[in-house]
Amino acid sequence: MAGLSPELFICDDNYPNAMVTGTNTIILTTGLINTTTPEELVAVIVHELGHIKNKDAHHQAIGYSVNKIGSLAIGGALALSLLISDNGRRALMFPFVAIAAVLKILKWVLEKLMILGVLAIGRQNEYKADNYAKELGYKDGMISYLRKIQNVELQPKGWIAILAQSHPPTPLRIEKLKR
């Protein structure tokens, strides 16, 4: 943990949660503080420090930026094709309207794929942050906390629901920590 000196904030929220925001800020909810043992709380904080150490927020921001740049580029091409066809009123409108329709569909598909990609990277980041806590000796606290939230959080059903999650399924996280 050397070299890491994040700011720590407490959010008055009953839902047990912790998160990193920006590049050096950890937020803990009062719900987390009130429902964890001291060992679990330290493990969760170390997990969040792992996110800071691994620069996960930075990587996530890059992923979202690439997604938005691609979306803007396709949106610009769509606007240009509609402008050239005078919004479909010119005699040669069909090719431009068809191109605009294809671009609109392509934009939607690419946005969804990029979101799934960013979520997949985020799930891998959770495993890395879990492993960081494990490497520093907080494996038992992490497992204990994950078991606790496993009993109260809804587990995704089906592969589409799993792909849409920002965190890996809790049982898989526990299994990886045990290894």
Protein Blocks (a to p, Z undefined) as FASTA:
>chain_A
ZZiacdddddddfbdcdddehjlbccddfklmmmpcfklmmmmmmmmmmmmmnommmmmm
mmmmmmmmmmmmmmmmmmmmmmmnonopamklmmmmmmmmmmmmmmmmmmmmmmmmmmmm
mmmmmmmmmmmmmmnopmmmmmmmmmmmmmmmccdedjklmmmpcbdcfklmmmmmmZZ
